[in-house]
Amino acid sequence: MAKTNAQRQLEYRERHLKDENGHGDRLNIVLHFHTKRALERLAFCYGVTQQEFLERLLRQADSDAATQASRLPNGSADYYEKQRRLGPEIVTP
């Protein structure tokens, strides 16, 4: 019996959800047109995929926030347990 489109899509997503280390999580997002073009330009400029560029950017921001939180009493633990806010402003790299 032939597979339905939904079955084929599900199998595709399951195959491509994991990275080379067996980890992965799907993120669906809608970006402003200019933001998406900026992401495309930056990824091209640095010679990486858009996914890799976003991952690097987020890891750096996470590291910066963890460092900032570590300067506060119980800051690191609170940060990693999502109990600590560092401020409403978005930090630009």
Disulfide bonds with the S-S distance in Angstrom:
none
